[in-house]
Amino acid sequence: MYSVFVVDDEPIVLEGIRSKIDWESSGFTFAGEATDGEIALSMLHELKPDILITDIKMPFMDGLQLAQAVKRIQPWIKIIILSGHDEFDYAKKAISIGIEDYLLKPFTPDELLKSLNKTALQIDKERKQLSDISRLKEELKSSEALKKKEFLNNLVHAAENMSDVMQKSQELHLNLISRFYKVLISRIKSRTDNIQNQEEACSLLNSYSGLWEQADCFFHHSNLLVCIFKGSSREELDESIFHAAEAIAHIATKNDDCEVLTAIGKTVEHLSQLNLSYDDAKKILAIGGKGEKNRIISSEDLEGGLGSEANADSSAGLLDLKENDPLVDRLKYAGKNDISAIIDESMELIRNNPGQFSVFASYLLVDLIFAVSKLVEKLGGDIKELKPEILQRKFIDDAVGNERDFRKNVEQVLSFALEFRDSKMTGRYGDVILKAKRYIEEHYADQNTTLTTVAEAVALSPNHFSTIFSQECKTTFIEYLTNVRLENAKRLMRETEMKGYDIAYECGFSDPHYFSYIFKKNTGLSPREYKLSVGQ
């Protein structure tokens, strides 16, 4: 299946593409949509589709500007341009950027599907070529590639004579002049020790990494991708390196057998200091080898630096929750909005077993209390001292008498857990996630609430914030924001007589039709069907 994202400032065009293509049977999935290029760029970073369909003329950022930005940071995405302007200059410029196809409006569903199928064939062909192991081996054996690798390897190991660096870099056509630098190391491994899968993933990465203008990359050993990133400001450097780190993970894990651990060293200001950033990244990689899989870890996220292995271990995550309890992990960064969602999930499970309310309610409440106890313990508290009443059998018995009491007591336990957590949580990750969730709870109704606006609120670059959020919350920012909006939409359907289109706007959706599509995709019911079901 190939995922498709659509950008157009005309809602009727978006609705037509979304509703008139039989996505499931066509071999494609509809990943999402946006009404302008700026919003789309933020969403594309997280969704990482295979194909982008974009209008050429839009406000803020047009289709060609969007295409240029996408090709620079996510080179695997294939782009189909839509235009109502039959002008050769547009087509010529689009072709120069590397557009896969160009459709004139109006177009039929069959014409679009034909274009999608043609693009899918190009994706298959490119992946096959770029993952060709023999091609990679031949390239790496070339004289120029060997010289470049040796030079860059010496540079990060401080084994290069700095007085010769500029001359050698010019001879190798490398532009190393910059204000700031960081070193990134990605380790690609096969989960099953299948060397061919590992080599194919590395070959694919080798091809795409060569397209990043802001980086110079080489493979150290057979499965360590080392990249030297440059930036004119710390913010620019931070943005580009986290973009690349997520792209590396996305490309390598196209093969389900492969996993990636990416380590990002500290920022340095001189080429002569590259070895310090490289050593930082190596230490992170060594620590991560103890169990961190498919993660991106930055030196600057590890509080207290990397002075010792033990110190880095304790800093790598805010909470070391390894009990494999999904509810404990969920409570780690749950927001107020999640309380209602957790209760609703419990009620749905109980309703699926009619006639056994007290049995299932007791089981769910005990499970919740156990999870809260573990969370409190991890944060240095003792549930027996802080909330002894919830450990009593009487509390359970009184709580499961009826649905109203059950909801009230579950809410009480969850509120206690979140309040205690918020009073104890410190550290960069905890502060960032909790502040972001509070911001989302207050601004989800604003259609302009995006990854970028929330990242600004927590004072991080969008890419850095996106990485932290997805790794710590086990969901992407877009999925979380959408879920908050949908949960509030459900609440309004239960508690008010508002019309569906009014609820859509009230919850931050710009198009009622897209709201209906997302609602059914996530709940299995249309908004109208859901309202009827809760009204019974």
JOKAMO-V406363 format. One line per field, one symbol per residue. ss: DSSP state (H for helix, E for strand, C for the rest). psi: psi as a letter, one per 20 degrees, with the letter a starting at -180 (. if undefined). burial: b if it has 16 or more other C-alpha atoms within 10 Angstrom, else e. Layout:
ss=???
psi=???
burial=???
This chain:
ss=CEEEEEECCCHHHHHHHHHHCCHHHHCEEEEEEECCHHHHHHHHHHHCCCEEEEECCCCCCCHHHHHHHHHHHCCCCEEEEEECCCCHHHHHHHHHHCCCEEEECCCCHHHHHHHHHHHHHHHHHHHHHHCCHHHHHHHHHCHHHHHHHHHHHHHHCCCCCHHHHHHHHHHCCCCCCCCEEEEEEEEEEECCCCHHHHHHHHHHHHHHHCCCCCEEEEEECCCEEEEEEEECCHHHHHHHHHHHHHHHHHHHCCCCCEEEEEEECCCECCHHHHHHHHHHHHHHHHHHCCCCCCEEEEHHHCCCCCCCHHHHHHHCCCCCCCCCCHHHHHHHCCCHHHHHHHHHHHHHHHHCCCCCHHHHHHHHHHHHHHHHHHHHHHCCCCHHHHCHHHHCHHHHHHHCCCHHHHHHHHHHHHHHHHHHHHHHCCCHHHHHHHHHHHHHHHHCCCCCCCHHHHHHHCCCCHHHHHHHHHHHHCCCHHHHHHHHHHHHHHHHHHHCCCCHHHHHHHCCCCCHHHHHHHHHHHHCCCHHHHHHHHHC
psi=ppqpppppjohhggggggiipnggiijqqoharqirhggggghhgghmrhppopqhoqrforhggggggghhhmiipqppppqjomphgggggghhhkqhroppqqqrhhgghggghghhhhgggghgghjoghgghgghiqggggggggghghgijkjpohiiggghhghjlpojprhqqqppppppqphjkohggghgghggghghhiiohjqpqqppbijooppoqqqirhggggghhhggghggggghjhoiiqqpppporrpriqhijhhghghghgggggghiiioplqopqhiiopjalhqggghghihqgpmokikohhghgigkqrhhhgggggggghggghimqikghghggghgggghgghghggghjjrohhhhlhhiiqhhggghhjhrhghggghghgggggghggghihprqgggggghgghggghhjhipijorgghhghhjlqqgggggggghhhikqrggggggggghhhggghhhirkqqghhhghhjjpiohghggghghhhiiqrhghghhhii.
burial=ebbbbbbbbebebbeebbeebebeeeebbbbbbbbbbbbbbbbbbbbbbbbbbbbbbbeebbbbbbbbebbebbbbbbbbbbbeeeeeebbeebeebebbbbbeeeeeeeebbebbbebbeebeeebeebbbbeebeeebeeeeeeebbebbbebbbbebeeeebeeebeeeeeebeeebbbbbbbbbbbeeeeeebbbbbbbbbbebbebbebbbbbbeeebbbbbbbbbeebeebbbbbbbbbbbbbbbbbeeebbbbbbbbbbbbeebbbbbbbbbbbbbbbebbeeeeebbbbbbebbbeebeeeeebbebbbbbeeeeeeebbbbbbbbbebbbbbbbeebbeebeeeeeebbebbbebbbebbbbbbbbbeebebebeeeeeebeeeeebeebbeeeeebbebbbebbebbbebbeeebeebbbebbbbbbebbbebbbeeebbbbbbbeebebbbbbbbbbbbbbbeebbbebbbbbbbbbbbebbbeeeeebbebbbbbbbbbbbbbbbbbbeeeebbbeebbeeeee
